Amino acid sequence: MLREFMVASFSEEGSLCRAVERIREAGFKIYDVYAPYPVHGLEERMGLHRSRLPVIAFLAGLAGCAGAFGLQFYCSVLDWSLDVGGKPPNSTLAFVPIAFELTVLSAGLATVAAFLARCKLFPGASPAQFERGTTEDAFALVLRRRDTTFDAGLARRLLLESGARNVTLKQVGP
């Protein structure tokens, strides 16, 4: 099934920001915006929510820490307790370095995996570049046509009034 997108290209940052604001005010949902460099305040204008990656990192770090303490406690207290220099088998301070390392490792790996999965950057994925030059000097605003209530004429007029160089309809396969 082909998906249909409306792509507007811009030559400057200011006209892109105006177009994002006008399109959102008109009730359209923005699929994505492509820019050759980070544009300050664009996330707020697009209405994007904060990322949930910190939550994933925290939960993965917590799981890594609990797993490290649990494994060390099981190995040194329950399974193979040794009397070394009269120390108790449950020497929690000795477990801290390994627990710290596994906390950082599991949080880092889970964050990278979640980021790549969310951005669909898995091996074999084809890049989604709707407009040429968006990695060099052009800006692009992409709207997705999902149903028959999408008013393409209104969207095109708003984009052109905001300073778009051109507005095209593109069809992309699955």
CORWOSUL-V291420 format. One record per backbone hydrogen bond with DSSP energy under -0.5 kcal/mol. NH is the residue of the N-H (numbers start at 1). CO is the residue of the C=O. Records with the same first field share a line. If there is no record, write none. Layout:
BEGIN
NH->CO ; CO
END
This chain:
BEGIN
3->172
4->145
5->170
6->143
7->5 ; 168
8->141
9->166
10->139
16->12
17->13
18->14
19->15
20->16
21->17
22->18
23->19
24->20
25->21
26->22
27->24
28->23
30->28
31->142
32->142
34->140
40->38
42->39
45->41
46->42
47->43
48->43
56->52
57->53
58->54
59->55
60->56
61->57
62->58
63->59
64->60
65->61
66->62
67->63
68->64
69->65
70->66
71->67
72->68
73->69
74->70
75->71
76->72
77->73
78->73 ; 74
79->74
80->75
84->82
85->83
87->84
91->89
92->90
94->91
95->91 ; 92
96->92 ; 93
99->95
100->96
101->97
102->98
103->99
104->100
105->101
106->102
107->103
108->104
109->105
110->106
111->107
112->108
113->109
114->110
115->111
116->112
117->113
118->114
119->115
120->117
121->116
125->122
129->127
130->128
134->131
136->133
137->133
138->133
139->10
140->34
141->8
142->32
143->6
144->29
145->4
146->144
150->147
151->149
152->150
155->151
156->152
157->153
158->154
159->155
160->156
161->157
162->158
163->160
164->159
165->9
166->9
168->7
170->5
172->3
END
